[in-house]
Amino acid sequence: MDALEEWNGSREPARDDGIIGHPDLSALGRSLRAEMDETLRAEQYAARVAAQRRRTLRDRFLLAEDRAERLHVAVVDGTDIAGQVVAVGADHVVVAHAGRRCWIAMQHVIAIRLPI
């Protein structure tokens, strides 16, 4: 068998307990694995934070639509429109409540609040 077959596990690889079983090397391996896992978690956290910072108002409405969330949307004329987001367009959002639908232009949205 060649080295590739041995690598793929076709044959039980020969063990050299002199190096593999050395306690210092196994501790070093565990330490390096733990550091690698910690680095990966930190990178994933940084990517998640960066993505949240780049989120637009439209992205937040799309997320609310996917989650079937109920929101309160404050608009420029002072009204507060509450309901479930049922559609999101390029420049508008549609909120439904009690069988009625309200079309809201994104440029008129002041704030979005989740109900308590």
C-alpha positions as CSV (number, residue, x, y, z in Angstrom):
1,M,0.0,0.0,0.0
2,D,1.2,3.5,-0.7
3,A,1.1,6.5,1.6
4,L,-2.2,7.8,0.2
5,E,-4.0,4.6,1.1
6,E,-2.4,4.7,4.5
7,W,-3.5,8.3,5.0
8,N,-7.1,7.5,3.9
9,G,-7.4,4.8,6.6
10,S,-7.4,1.8,4.2
11,R,-4.8,0.2,6.5
12,E,-4.1,0.7,10.1
13,P,-1.2,3.2,10.3
14,A,1.9,2.1,12.1
15,R,2.1,3.6,15.6
16,D,5.3,5.0,17.0
17,D,4.4,5.3,20.7
18,G,7.8,6.9,21.3
19,I,6.6,10.2,19.7
20,I,2.8,10.0,19.7
21,G,2.5,8.8,23.2
22,H,4.9,11.4,24.6
23,P,3.0,13.3,27.4
24,D,4.6,16.7,26.6
25,L,3.5,16.4,22.9
26,S,-0.1,15.4,23.8
27,A,-0.3,18.3,26.2
28,L,1.1,20.7,23.6
29,G,-1.5,19.3,21.1
30,R,-4.4,19.9,23.5
31,S,-3.1,23.4,24.2
32,L,-2.7,24.3,20.5
33,R,-6.2,22.9,19.8
34,A,-7.7,25.0,22.6
35,E,-6.0,28.2,21.3
36,M,-7.2,27.4,17.8
37,D,-10.8,27.0,19.0
38,E,-10.6,30.2,21.0
39,T,-9.2,32.1,17.9
40,L,-12.0,30.7,15.8
41,R,-14.7,31.8,18.3
42,A,-13.2,35.3,18.4
43,E,-13.1,35.5,14.6
44,Q,-16.8,34.4,14.4
45,Y,-17.8,36.9,17.0
46,A,-16.0,39.7,15.2
47,A,-17.6,38.7,11.9
48,R,-21.1,38.7,13.6
49,V,-20.5,42.1,15.1
50,A,-19.3,43.6,11.8
51,A,-22.4,42.2,10.0
52,Q,-24.7,43.7,12.6
53,R,-23.0,47.1,12.2
54,R,-23.5,47.0,8.5
55,R,-27.2,46.1,8.8
56,T,-29.6,48.5,7.1
57,L,-33.1,49.4,8.1
58,R,-34.4,47.2,5.2
59,D,-32.3,44.3,6.5
60,R,-33.9,44.7,9.9
61,F,-37.4,44.6,8.3
62,L,-36.5,41.6,6.3
63,L,-35.4,39.8,9.4
64,A,-38.7,40.8,11.1
65,E,-40.6,39.4,8.1
66,D,-38.7,36.1,8.3
67,R,-39.3,35.8,12.0
68,A,-42.9,36.9,11.7
69,E,-42.3,39.5,14.4
70,R,-44.7,42.1,15.5
71,L,-43.2,45.6,15.5
72,H,-44.1,49.2,16.3
73,V,-43.0,51.5,13.5
74,A,-42.8,55.2,14.3
75,V,-43.1,57.5,11.3
76,V,-42.4,61.1,10.6
77,D,-46.0,62.4,11.2
78,G,-45.9,61.1,14.8
79,T,-48.0,58.0,14.3
80,D,-47.0,54.6,15.7
81,I,-48.0,51.7,13.4
82,A,-48.0,48.3,15.1
83,G,-48.3,44.9,13.4
84,Q,-46.6,42.1,11.7
85,V,-44.2,42.7,8.8
86,V,-45.8,40.9,5.8
87,A,-43.8,42.3,2.9
88,V,-40.6,44.3,2.3
89,G,-39.8,46.1,-0.9
90,A,-36.7,48.0,-2.0
91,D,-38.2,51.3,-0.6
92,H,-41.2,50.3,1.5
93,V,-42.5,47.9,4.1
94,V,-46.0,46.5,4.6
95,V,-47.3,46.0,8.2
96,A,-50.5,44.1,8.8
97,H,-52.7,44.2,11.9
98,A,-56.3,43.1,12.5
99,G,-56.8,42.4,8.8
100,R,-55.6,45.8,7.6
101,R,-52.3,46.4,5.8
102,C,-50.3,49.6,6.0
103,W,-47.7,50.5,3.4
104,I,-44.9,52.6,4.8
105,A,-42.1,54.3,2.8
106,M,-38.7,53.6,4.3
107,Q,-37.8,57.3,4.1
108,H,-40.7,58.0,6.5
109,V,-39.5,55.5,9.2
110,I,-38.1,57.2,12.3
111,A,-37.8,54.2,14.7
112,I,-38.6,50.5,15.0
113,R,-39.5,49.0,18.4
114,L,-40.3,45.5,19.4
115,P,-43.3,45.1,21.7
116,I,-42.5,44.4,25.3
